């Protein structure tokens, strides 16, 4: 029994988009476990910005080259208020940043700072119930043949490239059993969104945190298969290798599926991943997003 389960999507054709050079499909799933409140929120925009900066004079054959794909997972702590705020506002604020999409690292940095400032100003005016709400997040943009990954806190992702697993965020996700390597990779800077009580501390303090993200630029190649984003609770109960084994086994069984059915199938893969977490002892909020790439025109 996984308790109450949720999905941010109704599985269907809109979970797949076919662009000029590649196709993207995704599924997501989350479970409440024994927690009383869901604090995780996923935002996926496969045609990110299409209606915002494509003008009527753009030739039809160029339209698919002119917009990105956005993948974000926001995981709340001390309630869902902060995660829900970022879920509702971050993607639109990023799109309006004047550095988007030409300089994605700067656009991400400025957007995290802008949204976090607005959120902290908001919580100062609401009830004490939300005053110290915070969240961790991983947001990535697929732009042409580059994946720009930004993360704050312990939301983590892996990328399957050929036969290898690449960790897209540092911290506790380590391939193998080297504890020393895990310690070396751990981010020495505290990072988190919201959490007014920690933001009010001097950054020299051991308890202070910053909203500034870590950013990875990941060139994609034709052997890139999928990306899996998981909440902190998700990776506590499933290893990257376990996730890879499960995903690979299920994808091989349905590798010739039609594009319009792919999102529905990835949704079921996510259900199985969450079930594996439950089998391994998870009893709280866990969530994941699985994104599949298909291309003959990456690097």
C-alpha positions in Angstrom: 0.0 0.0 0.0 1.4 3.4 -1.0 -1.2 5.5 0.6 -2.8 8.4 -1.4 -1.2 8.8 -4.8 -1.2 11.8 -7.1 -0.2 12.8 -10.6 0.2 16.3 -12.0 -1.0 15.1 -15.4 -3.8 13.2 -17.0 -1.9 10.8 -19.2 -2.5 11.5 -22.8 -1.0 12.9 -26.1 0.1 16.2 -24.4 2.8 14.2 -22.5 4.7 13.9 -25.8 6.0 16.6 -28.1 7.6 16.1 -31.5 10.1 18.8 -32.4 12.1 19.2 -35.6 15.1 17.4 -34.3 13.9 15.2 -31.5 10.9 14.1 -29.5 10.3 14.3 -25.7 7.9 12.3 -23.6 7.4 12.3 -19.9 5.4 10.8 -17.0 5.2 11.7 -13.4 3.8 10.3 -10.2 3.8 11.0 -6.5 2.5 9.5 -3.3 1.5 11.0 0.1 2.5 7.9 2.1 1.5 8.4 5.7 2.0 12.2 5.6 -1.0 14.4 6.0 -0.2 16.9 3.3 1.3 16.6 -0.2 4.3 19.0 -0.4 5.7 18.1 -3.8 4.8 19.8 -7.1 6.0 19.0 -10.6 5.8 21.6 -13.5 6.5 20.3 -17.0 6.2 22.5 -20.1 7.1 20.7 -23.3 6.4 23.7 -25.5 7.8 26.2 -23.1 7.4 29.8 -24.2 5.9 28.9 -27.6 3.1 31.4 -27.3 5.2 34.0 -25.5 8.0 34.9 -27.9 7.0 33.4 -31.3 5.7 36.2 -33.6 3.3 35.7 -36.4 6.0 36.3 -39.0 8.0 33.2 -37.9 8.0 30.6 -40.7 6.2 27.5 -39.7 9.2 25.3 -40.4 11.3 27.3 -37.8 8.7 27.3 -35.0 9.9 24.1 -33.3 13.5 25.4 -33.1 12.4 28.5 -31.3 11.0 27.1 -28.0 12.4 25.1 -25.1 11.2 22.4 -22.7 11.0 23.1 -19.0 11.1 20.4 -16.3 10.8 21.4 -12.6 10.2 19.6 -9.3 9.6 21.6 -6.1 9.6 19.8 -2.8 8.3 21.6 0.3 9.4 21.5 3.9 7.5 22.9 6.8 4.4 22.7 4.7 3.6 23.1 1.0 3.2 26.9 0.8 6.7 27.7 -0.6 6.8 24.8 -3.0 3.3 25.7 -4.3 4.4 29.3 -4.8 7.4 28.3 -6.9 5.3 25.8 -8.8 2.9 28.6 -9.8 5.4 31.4 -10.4 8.9 30.2 -11.3 8.4 29.1 -14.9 6.7 32.4 -15.9 9.3 34.5 -14.2 12.1 32.6 -15.9 10.5 33.1 -19.3 10.3 36.9 -18.7 14.0 37.2 -17.8 15.8 39.2 -20.4 18.7 36.7 -20.5 16.4 33.8 -21.5 17.2 31.8 -23.5 20.6 33.2 -24.7 22.3 32.9 -21.3 20.4 30.3 -19.2 22.8 30.3 -16.1 22.3 34.0 -15.6 18.6 33.7 -16.3 18.3 31.0 -13.7 20.3 32.9 -11.1 18.3 36.1 -11.4 15.0 34.3 -11.5 15.7 32.3 -8.3 16.7 35.6 -6.6 13.6 37.4 -7.9 11.1 34.8 -7.0 12.6 34.1 -3.6 12.6 37.9 -2.8 8.9 38.1 -3.7 8.1 35.0 -1.7 9.8 36.2 1.4 8.1 39.6 1.2 4.8 37.7 0.8 5.2 35.5 3.9 6.0 38.5 6.0 2.4 39.6 5.4 0.5 36.3 5.9 -0.2 34.2 8.9 2.6 32.7 11.0 1.6 29.3 9.7 3.5 30.0 6.5 6.2 32.3 7.8 9.0 29.7 7.7 7.8 27.5 4.8 10.6 26.5 2.5 11.4 24.1 -0.4 14.1 22.5 -2.5 13.9 22.5 -6.3 15.4 21.2 -9.5 14.5 23.0 -12.7 16.0 22.3 -16.1 15.7 23.7 -19.5 16.2 21.7 -22.7 17.3 24.3 -25.3 18.3 23.0 -28.7 20.8 20.2 -27.8 21.8 21.4 -24.3 20.2 20.6 -21.0 20.7 23.4 -18.4 20.1 22.0 -14.9 19.7 24.2 -11.8 19.1 22.9 -8.3 18.7 24.2 -4.8 18.6 21.6 -2.0 18.3 17.9 -2.2 16.1 17.4 -5.3 18.3 15.3 -7.6 18.4 13.9 -11.1 20.2 11.3 -13.2 20.7 11.1 -16.9 21.1 7.8 -18.8 23.7 8.2 -21.6 24.5 5.1 -23.5 25.1 2.4 -20.8 26.2 5.0 -18.2 24.3 6.9 -15.5 25.3 10.6 -15.0 24.4 12.4 -11.8 23.1 15.9 -12.7 23.3 17.3 -9.1 25.8 16.9 -6.3 25.1 15.8 -2.8 23.9 12.4 -1.7 23.5 10.8 -5.2 26.6 8.8 -5.8 27.1 6.0 -8.3 28.8 3.2 -6.3 29.7 2.8 -2.7 32.4 5.4 -2.1 31.4 7.3 1.1 34.5 9.5 0.8 33.4 10.6 -2.6 30.0 11.4 -1.3 31.5 13.7 1.3 33.7 15.4 -1.2 30.8 16.1 -3.6 28.5 17.4 -0.9 27.8 21.1 -1.4 29.4 23.1 1.5 27.0 26.0 0.9 23.5 25.6 2.4 20.9 26.2 -0.4 17.1 26.5 0.0 14.1 28.5 -1.1 11.9 30.4 1.3 12.8 29.6 4.9 12.7 33.1 6.2 14.3 32.3 9.5 17.4 30.9 7.8 17.6 33.7 5.2 17.7 36.3 8.0 21.0 34.8 9.3 24.5 36.0 8.2 25.8 33.8 5.4 28.9 33.1 7.5 26.6 31.3 10.0 26.6 27.5 9.7 22.8 27.6 9.6 22.4 30.2 6.9 21.2 29.3 3.4 21.1 31.0 0.0 18.6 30.8 -2.8 21.3 30.8 -5.4 21.3 27.5 -7.4 24.1 25.2 -8.5 24.0 24.9 -12.3 25.1 22.2 -14.7 25.4 22.6 -18.5 24.9 19.1 -20.0 25.4 18.7 -23.8 23.0 16.0 -25.1 24.1 13.4 -27.6 22.2 10.8 -29.6 22.8 8.2 -27.0 21.0 10.1 -24.2 18.0 8.0 -23.3 16.2 9.6 -20.4 16.4 11.8 -17.3 14.9 10.9 -13.9 14.2 13.7 -11.4 13.4 12.6 -7.8 12.5 14.3 -4.6 14.7 13.9 -1.5 12.4 11.3 -0.1 12.5 9.4 -3.4 16.3 9.0 -3.5 16.4 8.0 0.2 14.7 4.7 -0.8 15.9 3.9 -4.3 19.5 4.0 -5.7 20.3 5.3 -9.1 21.2 1.7 -10.2 17.9 0.3 -8.9 16.1 3.0 -10.8 18.1 2.4 -14.0 17.5 -1.4 -13.8 13.7 -0.9 -13.5 13.4 1.8 -16.2 15.6 -0.1 -18.7 13.7 -3.3 -18.2 10.3 -1.6 -18.7 11.4 0.6 -21.7 12.8 -2.4 -23.6 9.4 -4.1 -23.3 7.7 -1.2 -25.1 10.4 0.4 -27.2 8.2 0.5 -30.4 5.3 2.3 -28.8 3.5 5.1 -30.7 4.4 8.7 -29.5 0.8 9.5 -28.4 0.9 6.5 -26.0 4.4 7.1 -24.7 3.4 9.5 -21.9 0.9 7.1 -20.6 3.5 4.3 -20.5 6.1 6.5 -18.7 3.4 7.3 -16.2 3.2 3.6 -15.4 7.0 3.4 -15.1 6.9 6.2 -12.5 4.2 4.3 -10.6 6.6 1.3 -10.5 9.5 3.4 -9.3 7.4 4.8 -6.4 6.2 1.3 -5.6 9.9 0.3 -5.3 10.4 3.1 -2.8 7.5 1.9 -0.8 8.8 -1.7 -0.9 12.1 -0.4 0.4 10.5 1.2 3.4 9.3 4.7 2.3 6.2 5.9 4.2 6.2 9.6 3.4 5.9 12.0 0.4 7.9 10.8 -2.6 7.7 12.0 -6.2 9.5 11.5 -9.5 9.5 12.7 -13.1 10.8 10.6 -16.0 11.7 12.3 -19.2 12.6 10.3 -22.3 14.5 11.7 -25.3 14.5 10.4 -28.8 16.8 12.0 -31.4 19.1 11.4 -34.3 20.2 15.1 -34.4 21.8 15.9 -31.1 25.6 16.3 -31.0 
